[in-house]
Amino acid sequence: MAAAKTVTFPSGVSVPALGQGTWHMGDDRSRRAEELASLRRGLDLGMTLIDTAEMYGSGAAEELVGEAIRGRRDEVFLVSKVLPSNADARGTVDACHASLRRLGTDRIDLYLLHWRGGVPLSETVEALEGLVSRGSIGAWGVSNLDVDDLEDLPDGALPQTNQVLYNLTRRGPEYDLFPWSRARSVPLMAYSPLEQGRLLGRQALESVASAHGSTPLQVALAWVLQHDDVIAIPKASTTAHVEENHAALDITLTDEDLEALDAAFPAPARKQPLEIL
């Protein structure tokens, strides 16, 4: 089994660097058994951080996760998100309680604002802090917030993470979001670290994968995981895919590998708007 790798939040809590995403899971009842099996296999392999959101399938993904972790809740670090349209003082609390019911649990370990909307960040943060004080959530964070958004957070408010789109073809966060986050010891959480499979067919990935006896997508995932302060949450709806993702932890990219990937997927030379899928 691949060695465990962890990432630590500002709170001091450590979680697996490789977790499981659930975007587009739970939508198709005919795939439910297979999706449940994949999430449970991920838990068996130590991929115990599971990310979901009230938006995913209008709650269907949370219900799927709730079923998958039944009887194993204490093994799991559970992440969910509140929609910006619900992120006012009352709506944040109501949305959290609805997520708790769907998840079949009394707590969400990390609760994120899914993206910035029209509600003042100060109001959302106050509601999130209230949920922490009441024990409904362990901590709060954000998602899809760029540096200027983060600068608008209330004084002294520090998110535990910022979940953003990050992979070999979406390296914009490296220019300014990484430095901002690292200065505050806030790890990033990378969603769609494999660009939903669209990285296939790239020659540089093929070449590095061949040298390691691995697949191109495993190399792409290993590249994201090389950062000590990035958590990757790829979705996998089959047990075979979960096992393939997990094996990426065994890949150690060489300096030559990294140079080849940098040449094929250049780092940003200037500020880029934060991308969203």
Secondary structure per residue as TSV (DSSP state, phi and psi in degrees):
chain	resnum	aa	ss	phi	psi
A	1	M	-	360.0	143.4
A	2	A	-	-63.3	150.0
A	3	A	-	-67.5	146.7
A	4	A	-	-72.2	141.3
A	5	K	-	-132.7	135.2
A	6	T	E	-124.9	160.9
A	7	V	E	-127.8	141.4
A	8	T	E	-110.6	132.9
A	9	F	-	-81.7	165.0
A	10	P	T	-54.7	-29.1
A	11	S	T	-68.9	-15.3
A	12	G	S	97.6	-8.1
A	13	V	-	-73.0	133.0
A	14	S	E	-107.8	141.7
A	15	V	E	-134.1	161.3
A	16	P	E	-60.4	138.7
A	17	A	S	-68.3	-25.1
A	18	L	B	-112.8	112.5
A	19	G	-	-113.3	-159.0
A	20	Q	B	-131.2	129.5
A	21	G	B	-96.3	162.0
A	22	T	-	-134.7	13.9
A	23	W	T	-61.1	130.4
A	24	H	T	72.6	15.8
A	25	M	-	-103.2	151.4
A	26	G	S	88.1	-3.3
A	27	D	S	-79.5	-31.5
A	28	D	-	-114.0	111.1
A	29	R	G	-60.1	-29.8
A	30	S	G	-68.8	-17.1
A	31	R	G	-103.3	3.7
A	32	R	H	-61.2	-47.0
A	33	A	H	-60.0	-42.3
A	34	E	H	-67.7	-39.8
A	35	E	H	-67.7	-39.6
A	36	L	H	-61.2	-43.6
A	37	A	H	-62.8	-37.8
A	38	S	H	-68.6	-42.7
A	39	L	H	-63.2	-41.8
A	40	R	H	-68.1	-36.2
A	41	R	H	-64.2	-39.1
A	42	G	H	-60.2	-42.0
A	43	L	H	-60.8	-42.9
A	44	D	H	-58.3	-33.4
A	45	L	T	-87.3	-0.4
A	46	G	T	94.2	6.1
A	47	M	-	-87.2	69.6
A	48	T	-	-91.0	-3.0
A	49	L	E	-86.9	119.6
A	50	I	E	-117.9	127.1
A	51	D	E	-106.7	134.4
A	52	T	-	-147.4	-169.3
A	53	A	-	-167.3	152.5
A	54	E	T	-63.0	-26.7
A	55	M	T	-70.4	-31.6
A	56	Y	G	-67.3	111.5
A	57	G	G	60.7	27.4
A	58	S	G	51.2	43.0
A	59	G	G	100.8	-12.0
A	60	A	H	-63.8	-36.5
A	61	A	H	-66.9	-39.9
A	62	E	H	-62.8	-40.0
A	63	E	H	-63.7	-40.0
A	64	L	H	-61.6	-47.0
A	65	V	H	-61.1	-42.8
A	66	G	H	-56.9	-41.5
A	67	E	H	-69.6	-38.6
A	68	A	H	-66.6	-32.7
A	69	I	T	-98.3	2.0
A	70	R	T	-57.3	127.6
A	71	G	T	83.2	-4.1
A	72	R	-	-131.5	17.8
A	73	R	G	-54.0	-39.7
A	74	D	G	-70.1	-12.3
A	75	E	G	-81.2	-18.7
A	76	V	-	-103.7	139.1
A	77	F	E	-100.3	108.5
A	78	L	E	-99.5	126.2
A	79	V	E	-118.1	131.1
A	80	S	E	-139.8	178.2
A	81	K	E	-141.5	148.2
A	82	V	E	-102.7	135.5
A	83	L	-	-67.0	145.5
A	84	P	G	-60.6	-29.0
A	85	S	G	-68.6	-16.8
A	86	N	G	-105.7	4.3
A	87	A	-	-91.9	27.6
A	88	D	S	-86.8	-175.6
A	89	A	H	-58.1	-48.0
A	90	R	H	-81.9	-41.0
A	91	G	H	-63.6	-35.8
A	92	T	H	-62.0	-43.0
A	93	V	H	-67.0	-46.1
A	94	D	H	-62.9	-42.1
A	95	A	H	-64.0	-41.3
A	96	C	H	-62.0	-45.8
A	97	H	H	-64.1	-36.5
A	98	A	H	-65.8	-40.2
A	99	S	H	-64.5	-40.8
A	100	L	H	-59.9	-40.6
A	101	R	H	-64.8	-44.3
A	102	R	H	-66.1	-35.2
A	103	L	H	-80.7	-14.0
A	104	G	T	67.0	38.5
A	105	T	S	-140.1	167.4
A	106	D	S	-101.5	0.8
A	107	R	-	-155.4	147.0
A	108	I	E	-111.2	127.2
A	109	D	E	-68.4	-36.6
A	110	L	E	-144.6	121.7
A	111	Y	E	-117.5	123.9
A	112	L	E	-112.2	145.3
A	113	L	E	-75.2	120.5
A	114	H	-	-64.4	-42.0
A	115	W	S	-162.3	170.5
A	116	R	-	-80.6	131.1
A	117	G	-	-121.1	-146.0
A	118	G	S	-87.4	-11.9
A	119	V	S	-76.6	133.5
A	120	P	-	-56.2	136.6
A	121	L	H	-58.7	-32.8
A	122	S	H	-62.6	-36.8
A	123	E	H	-69.5	-42.5
A	124	T	H	-64.3	-45.8
A	125	V	H	-62.0	-40.6
A	126	E	H	-61.2	-41.2
A	127	A	H	-65.7	-41.4
A	128	L	H	-64.0	-42.2
A	129	E	H	-63.7	-35.4
A	130	G	H	-63.9	-39.6
A	131	L	H	-64.8	-36.1
A	132	V	H	-63.4	-46.9
A	133	S	H	-64.2	-28.7
A	134	R	H	-88.3	-4.9
A	135	G	T	83.8	5.4
A	136	S	S	-71.0	-31.7
A	137	I	E	-131.5	151.9
A	138	G	E	-79.8	-35.9
A	139	A	E	-164.7	171.1
A	140	W	E	-128.3	159.2
A	141	G	E	-152.8	-165.7
A	142	V	E	-134.7	170.9
A	143	S	E	-146.0	140.0
A	144	N	S	60.7	32.0
A	145	L	-	-102.7	129.2
A	146	D	-	-87.1	177.1
A	147	V	H	-59.1	-42.3
A	148	D	H	-65.2	-33.2
A	149	D	H	-67.1	-44.7
A	150	L	H	-61.4	-34.0
A	151	E	H	-68.6	-18.7
A	152	D	T	-86.7	-4.2
A	153	L	S	-62.8	150.9
A	154	P	-	-57.4	152.0
A	155	D	T	-55.7	130.3
A	156	G	T	85.2	-6.9
A	157	A	-	-84.9	120.0
A	158	L	-	-123.3	115.1
A	159	P	-	-69.8	149.9
A	160	Q	S	-74.9	-26.7
A	161	T	-	-158.1	166.7
A	162	N	E	-129.8	114.5
A	163	Q	E	-89.8	120.1
A	164	V	E	-137.7	163.6
A	165	L	E	-74.4	119.6
A	166	Y	-	-152.3	123.9
A	167	N	B	-163.7	-174.0
A	168	L	T	-57.8	-31.3
A	169	T	T	-96.7	0.9
A	170	R	B	-131.9	65.3
A	171	R	-	-94.2	7.2
A	172	G	T	-50.7	-40.9
A	173	P	H	-57.3	-21.2
A	174	E	H	-64.3	-26.6
A	175	Y	H	-70.4	-47.4
A	176	D	H	-134.4	-27.9
A	177	L	H	-72.0	-40.5
A	178	F	H	-60.3	-50.5
A	179	P	H	-59.9	-41.9
A	180	W	H	-60.2	-45.9
A	181	S	H	-68.9	-42.4
A	182	R	H	-66.8	-32.8
A	183	A	H	-63.5	-21.4
A	184	R	T	-114.1	6.8
A	185	S	T	58.5	36.9
A	186	V	-	-101.9	112.3
A	187	P	-	-72.5	151.9
A	188	L	E	-92.9	151.8
A	189	M	E	-115.7	117.3
A	190	A	E	-92.0	112.9
A	191	Y	E	-94.0	155.7
A	192	S	S	49.6	50.9
A	193	P	T	-67.1	-12.9
A	194	L	T	-110.0	13.6
A	195	E	G	52.4	37.6
A	196	Q	G	53.4	36.8
A	197	G	G	85.5	-3.9
A	198	R	T	-76.4	0.0
A	199	L	T	-81.1	-10.9
A	200	L	T	-62.6	146.7
A	201	G	T	91.4	2.1
A	202	R	-	-89.8	124.6
A	203	Q	H	-60.6	-40.0
A	204	A	H	-61.3	-41.6
A	205	L	H	-65.7	-41.1
A	206	E	H	-59.7	-43.3
A	207	S	H	-67.3	-45.1
A	208	V	H	-65.9	-40.4
A	209	A	H	-62.1	-41.4
A	210	S	H	-61.0	-39.5
A	211	A	H	-66.6	-27.3
A	212	H	H	-100.8	-1.6
A	213	G	T	63.7	35.8
A	214	S	S	-126.9	-173.8
A	215	T	-	-98.3	157.1
A	216	P	H	-57.3	-38.9
A	217	L	H	-69.7	-31.2
A	218	Q	H	-64.8	-39.7
A	219	V	H	-64.9	-43.1
A	220	A	H	-61.0	-38.5
A	221	L	H	-72.3	-40.1
A	222	A	H	-60.9	-34.7
A	223	W	H	-63.9	-43.1
A	224	V	H	-64.6	-41.4
A	225	L	H	-74.4	-9.3
A	226	Q	T	-65.2	-25.4
A	227	H	S	-73.9	134.3
A	228	D	T	-74.7	-13.8
A	229	D	T	-122.6	32.2
A	230	V	E	-128.4	131.1
A	231	I	E	-104.5	127.6
A	232	A	E	-102.5	135.6
A	233	I	-	-128.0	65.5
A	234	P	-	-67.9	147.1
A	235	K	B	-88.0	140.4
A	236	A	-	-143.0	120.5
A	237	S	-	-103.4	9.0
A	238	T	S	-133.8	154.2
A	239	T	H	-64.8	-33.9
A	240	A	H	-63.1	-39.5
A	241	H	H	-69.2	-39.7
A	242	V	H	-58.7	-45.5
A	243	E	H	-66.1	-36.8
A	244	E	H	-63.8	-44.7
A	245	N	H	-60.9	-44.9
A	246	H	H	-61.3	-35.6
A	247	A	H	-66.3	-16.1
A	248	A	G	-62.5	-23.8
A	249	L	G	-65.4	-19.6
A	250	D	G	-85.1	-7.3
A	251	I	-	-91.0	123.7
A	252	T	-	-109.6	111.3
A	253	L	-	-77.0	135.1
A	254	T	-	-83.3	168.2
A	255	D	H	-58.2	-38.7
A	256	E	H	-65.8	-39.3
A	257	D	H	-60.0	-46.6
A	258	L	H	-65.6	-37.5
A	259	E	H	-64.4	-40.9
A	260	A	H	-65.8	-40.3
A	261	L	H	-70.8	-36.2
A	262	D	H	-64.0	-37.7
A	263	A	H	-66.7	-37.2
A	264	A	H	-82.1	-30.3
A	265	F	S	-130.5	81.1
A	266	P	-	-63.6	146.3
A	267	A	-	-69.9	154.7
A	268	P	-	-69.0	139.1
A	269	A	S	-98.9	-7.3
A	270	R	S	-152.8	170.9
A	271	K	-	-60.5	135.3
A	272	Q	-	-125.9	142.7
A	273	P	-	-59.5	142.4
A	274	L	-	-63.6	125.0
A	275	E	-	-87.1	150.3
A	276	I	-	-136.0	138.6
A	277	L	-	-97.6	360.0
